[in-house]
């Protein structure tokens, strides 16, 4: 599936500094019946955003008007629990393009990269500093440069490198999923097969 290219993202951030946020908290199981990826953002963190009567919980960060943006900054071990891909769909459908943490559950990380959502892993002390800055200054712009693999807090000069699998990086930079990537490599594959005496 062709998707938006990810190169440089500059945005305000939403801080959610809680550890061990699992996929059932991200998108409760009762909302998993839909097969389309659209609409899941409505129920992102549903049981935290709304009370049992369906009213907004005013203190929850997604309901606070001062916190907006395409970057979610969260706590350790984000995306743990079940392997549901719907959790990534909900985060992306809500409008987030990147999640910043000091650790991610492996399956969540893979699901995120497969769906064009960038998981940015930085050291714990850097995460704590970044979170504190966002809470103190909700309007602060954070820059994520995928090509350079750097996350920078604009007003403070804080700049932290992050790692990413080279294949996944190229897919994100070019807006490709796995199938698109293989299609783009077709000519190289054909040449390789010819060099081995295979079908051309």
C-alpha positions as a Markdown table, in Angstrom:
| # | Residue | x | y | z |
|---|---|---|---|---|
| 1 | Unk | 0.0 | 0.0 | 0.0 |
| 2 | Unk | 1.3 | 3.4 | -1.0 |
| 3 | Unk | 1.6 | 5.7 | 1.9 |
| 4 | Unk | 2.8 | 9.2 | 2.8 |
| 5 | Unk | 6.6 | 9.5 | 2.8 |
| 6 | Unk | 8.3 | 10.1 | 6.1 |
| 7 | Unk | 11.3 | 12.4 | 5.9 |
| 8 | Unk | 11.2 | 15.3 | 8.4 |
| 9 | Unk | 8.4 | 15.7 | 10.9 |
| 10 | Unk | 8.1 | 18.9 | 12.8 |
| 11 | Unk | 5.2 | 19.0 | 15.3 |
| 12 | Unk | 4.1 | 19.8 | 18.8 |
| 13 | Unk | 3.7 | 16.7 | 21.0 |
| 14 | Unk | 1.3 | 14.9 | 23.2 |
| 15 | Unk | 2.9 | 13.6 | 26.5 |
| 16 | Unk | 1.6 | 10.4 | 28.0 |
| 17 | Unk | 4.4 | 9.4 | 30.5 |
| 18 | Unk | 3.0 | 6.1 | 31.6 |
| 19 | Unk | 4.9 | 2.8 | 31.5 |
| 20 | Unk | 3.6 | -0.5 | 30.2 |
| 21 | Unk | 0.7 | 0.8 | 28.1 |
| 22 | Unk | -0.7 | -2.3 | 26.5 |
| 23 | Unk | -2.6 | -2.8 | 23.3 |
| 24 | Unk | -5.9 | -3.3 | 25.1 |
| 25 | Unk | -5.5 | 0.2 | 26.6 |
| 26 | Unk | -4.6 | 1.6 | 23.2 |
| 27 | Unk | -7.6 | 0.1 | 21.5 |
| 28 | Unk | -10.0 | -2.0 | 23.7 |
| 29 | Unk | -10.9 | -5.4 | 22.4 |
| 30 | Unk | -14.6 | -4.6 | 21.9 |
| 31 | Unk | -13.7 | -2.3 | 19.0 |
| 32 | Unk | -11.8 | -4.8 | 16.9 |
| 33 | Unk | -14.6 | -6.2 | 14.8 |
| 34 | Unk | -14.1 | -3.7 | 11.9 |
| 35 | Unk | -11.8 | -4.9 | 9.1 |
| 36 | Unk | -11.0 | -1.5 | 7.6 |
| 37 | Unk | -8.2 | 0.6 | 9.1 |
| 38 | Unk | -10.4 | 3.7 | 9.1 |
| 39 | Unk | -12.2 | 5.0 | 12.1 |
| 40 | Unk | -10.1 | 3.3 | 14.8 |
| 41 | Unk | -8.7 | 6.7 | 15.9 |
| 42 | Unk | -12.1 | 7.5 | 17.4 |
| 43 | Unk | -11.6 | 4.9 | 20.0 |
| 44 | Unk | -7.9 | 5.4 | 20.7 |
| 45 | Unk | -7.4 | 5.1 | 24.5 |
| 46 | Unk | -11.2 | 4.9 | 24.7 |
| 47 | Unk | -11.5 | 3.9 | 28.3 |
| 48 | Unk | -9.1 | 6.7 | 29.4 |
| 49 | Unk | -10.6 | 9.4 | 27.2 |
| 50 | Unk | -14.3 | 8.8 | 28.2 |
| 51 | Unk | -16.1 | 7.7 | 31.3 |
| 52 | Unk | -18.7 | 4.9 | 31.4 |
| 53 | Unk | -21.4 | 7.4 | 30.3 |
| 54 | Unk | -19.4 | 8.4 | 27.3 |
| 55 | Unk | -18.4 | 11.8 | 28.6 |
| 56 | Unk | -14.9 | 13.1 | 28.1 |
| 57 | Unk | -12.5 | 12.8 | 31.0 |
| 58 | Unk | -11.3 | 16.4 | 31.0 |
| 59 | Unk | -7.9 | 15.7 | 32.6 |
| 60 | Unk | -6.9 | 13.0 | 30.1 |
| 61 | Unk | -4.2 | 14.4 | 27.8 |
| 62 | Unk | -6.0 | 13.8 | 24.5 |
| 63 | Unk | -8.9 | 15.9 | 25.8 |
| 64 | Unk | -6.7 | 18.8 | 26.9 |
| 65 | Unk | -6.6 | 21.5 | 24.2 |
| 66 | Unk | -3.1 | 22.6 | 25.0 |
| 67 | Unk | -1.7 | 19.2 | 23.8 |
| 68 | Unk | -1.9 | 18.6 | 20.1 |
| 69 | Unk | 0.4 | 17.3 | 17.4 |
| 70 | Unk | 1.6 | 14.3 | 15.4 |
| 71 | Unk | 4.1 | 13.0 | 18.0 |
| 72 | Unk | 3.1 | 10.9 | 21.0 |
| 73 | Unk | 5.7 | 10.8 | 23.7 |
| 74 | Unk | 5.1 | 8.0 | 26.1 |
| 75 | Unk | 6.6 | 5.7 | 28.8 |
| 76 | Unk | 8.6 | 2.5 | 28.8 |
| 77 | Unk | 7.5 | -0.8 | 27.2 |
| 78 | Unk | 4.9 | 0.9 | 25.0 |
| 79 | Unk | 2.6 | -1.4 | 23.1 |
| 80 | Unk | 3.0 | -4.5 | 25.3 |
| 81 | Unk | 0.3 | -7.1 | 25.6 |
| 82 | Unk | -1.5 | -8.8 | 22.7 |
| 83 | Unk | -0.2 | -8.6 | 19.1 |
| 84 | Unk | -3.2 | -6.7 | 17.7 |
| 85 | Unk | -2.2 | -4.6 | 14.7 |
| 86 | Unk | -5.3 | -2.5 | 15.4 |
| 87 | Unk | -3.4 | -0.6 | 18.1 |
| 88 | Unk | -1.1 | 0.9 | 15.4 |
| 89 | Unk | -4.1 | 1.6 | 13.2 |
| 90 | Unk | -5.8 | 3.5 | 16.0 |
| 91 | Unk | -2.7 | 5.6 | 16.7 |
| 92 | Unk | -2.1 | 6.4 | 13.1 |
| 93 | Unk | -5.8 | 7.1 | 12.3 |
| 94 | Unk | -5.9 | 9.5 | 15.2 |
| 95 | Unk | -3.2 | 11.5 | 13.5 |
| 96 | Unk | 0.0 | 10.5 | 15.1 |
| 97 | Unk | 3.0 | 9.8 | 12.8 |
| 98 | Unk | 5.6 | 8.9 | 15.4 |
| 99 | Unk | 5.7 | 7.5 | 18.9 |
| 100 | Unk | 8.7 | 8.3 | 21.2 |
| 101 | Unk | 9.7 | 6.0 | 24.1 |
| 102 | Unk | 12.7 | 4.5 | 25.7 |
| 103 | Unk | 11.4 | 0.9 | 24.9 |
| 104 | Unk | 8.8 | -0.7 | 22.7 |
| 105 | Unk | 7.3 | -4.2 | 22.7 |
| 106 | Unk | 8.8 | -6.0 | 19.7 |
| 107 | Unk | 5.6 | -6.9 | 18.0 |
| 108 | Unk | 4.2 | -3.4 | 18.4 |
| 109 | Unk | 7.5 | -2.0 | 16.9 |
| 110 | Unk | 7.2 | -4.3 | 13.9 |
| 111 | Unk | 3.5 | -3.5 | 13.4 |
| 112 | Unk | 4.2 | 0.2 | 13.6 |
| 113 | Unk | 7.0 | 0.1 | 11.0 |
| 114 | Unk | 4.8 | -2.1 | 8.7 |
| 115 | Unk | 2.1 | 0.6 | 8.8 |
| 116 | Unk | 4.2 | 3.7 | 8.4 |
| 117 | Unk | 4.2 | 4.8 | 12.0 |
| 118 | Unk | 7.7 | 5.6 | 13.3 |
| 119 | Unk | 8.7 | 4.3 | 16.7 |
| 120 | Unk | 11.6 | 6.5 | 18.0 |
| 121 | Unk | 13.5 | 4.9 | 20.8 |
| 122 | Unk | 15.8 | 7.1 | 22.9 |
| 123 | Unk | 17.6 | 6.7 | 26.2 |
| 124 | Unk | 15.5 | 7.0 | 29.4 |
| 125 | Unk | 17.2 | 10.2 | 30.6 |
| 126 | Unk | 16.6 | 11.8 | 27.3 |
| 127 | Unk | 13.0 | 10.7 | 27.3 |
| 128 | Unk | 12.5 | 12.1 | 30.7 |
| 129 | Unk | 14.0 | 15.4 | 29.8 |
| 130 | Unk | 11.9 | 15.7 | 26.6 |
| 131 | Unk | 8.7 | 14.8 | 28.4 |
| 132 | Unk | 9.4 | 17.5 | 31.1 |
| 133 | Unk | 10.0 | 20.1 | 28.4 |
| 134 | Unk | 6.8 | 19.3 | 26.6 |
| 135 | Unk | 4.7 | 19.4 | 29.8 |
| 136 | Unk | 6.3 | 22.8 | 30.7 |
| 137 | Unk | 5.9 | 24.2 | 27.2 |
| 138 | Unk | 3.1 | 22.4 | 25.2 |
| 139 | Unk | 3.7 | 24.6 | 22.2 |
| 140 | Unk | 7.3 | 23.4 | 21.8 |
| 141 | Unk | 8.1 | 22.1 | 18.3 |
| 142 | Unk | 10.0 | 18.8 | 18.1 |
| 143 | Unk | 11.7 | 17.8 | 14.9 |
| 144 | Unk | 12.2 | 14.2 | 13.9 |
| 145 | Unk | 14.7 | 13.8 | 11.0 |
| 146 | Unk | 14.5 | 10.2 | 9.7 |
| 147 | Unk | 17.3 | 10.5 | 7.2 |
| 148 | Unk | 19.7 | 11.8 | 9.9 |
| 149 | Unk | 18.0 | 9.7 | 12.6 |
| 150 | Unk | 17.9 | 12.6 | 15.0 |
| 151 | Unk | 15.1 | 13.9 | 17.3 |
| 152 | Unk | 15.5 | 17.6 | 18.3 |
| 153 | Unk | 13.6 | 19.7 | 20.7 |
| 154 | Unk | 13.6 | 23.0 | 18.8 |
| 155 | Unk | 13.9 | 25.6 | 21.5 |
| 156 | Unk | 16.3 | 23.9 | 23.8 |
| 157 | Unk | 18.8 | 22.5 | 21.3 |
| 158 | Unk | 18.4 | 19.0 | 22.8 |
| 159 | Unk | 19.3 | 16.5 | 20.0 |
| 160 | Unk | 19.3 | 12.8 | 20.4 |
| 161 | Unk | 20.1 | 10.1 | 17.8 |
| 162 | Unk | 17.9 | 7.0 | 17.3 |
| 163 | Unk | 18.3 | 3.7 | 15.5 |
| 164 | Unk | 16.1 | 2.0 | 12.9 |
| 165 | Unk | 16.4 | -1.0 | 10.7 |
| 166 | Unk | 17.9 | 0.1 | 7.3 |
| 167 | Unk | 15.2 | -1.7 | 5.2 |
| 168 | Unk | 12.3 | -0.1 | 7.3 |
| 169 | Unk | 14.0 | 3.3 | 7.0 |
| 170 | Unk | 14.1 | 3.1 | 3.2 |
| 171 | Unk | 10.4 | 2.0 | 3.2 |
| 172 | Unk | 9.4 | 5.0 | 5.3 |
| 173 | Unk | 11.5 | 7.5 | 3.4 |
| 174 | Unk | 10.0 | 6.4 | 0.1 |
| 175 | Unk | 6.4 | 5.8 | 1.4 |
| 176 | Unk | 6.5 | 2.1 | 0.5 |
| 177 | Unk | 5.1 | -1.0 | 2.1 |
| 178 | Unk | 6.8 | -4.4 | 1.6 |
| 179 | Unk | 5.1 | -5.2 | -1.7 |
| 180 | Unk | 5.8 | -1.7 | -3.2 |
| 181 | Unk | 9.5 | -2.1 | -2.2 |
| 182 | Unk | 9.7 | -5.5 | -4.0 |
| 183 | Unk | 8.0 | -4.0 | -7.1 |
| 184 | Unk | 10.5 | -1.2 | -7.1 |
| 185 | Unk | 13.3 | -3.7 | -7.0 |
| 186 | Unk | 12.0 | -5.7 | -9.9 |
| 187 | Unk | 14.6 | -4.6 | -12.4 |
| 188 | Unk | 17.4 | -5.5 | -10.0 |
| 189 | Unk | 15.8 | -8.9 | -9.3 |
| 190 | Unk | 15.6 | -9.6 | -13.1 |
| 191 | Unk | 19.2 | -8.6 | -13.6 |
| 192 | Unk | 20.3 | -10.8 | -10.8 |
| 193 | Unk | 18.4 | -13.8 | -12.2 |
| 194 | Unk | 19.9 | -13.2 | -15.6 |
| 195 | Unk | 23.4 | -13.1 | -14.1 |
| 196 | Unk | 22.7 | -16.5 | -12.5 |
| 197 | Unk | 21.3 | -18.0 | -15.8 |
| 198 | Unk | 17.8 | -17.8 | -14.5 |
| 199 | Unk | 14.7 | -16.6 | -16.4 |
| 200 | Unk | 14.9 | -13.0 | -17.5 |
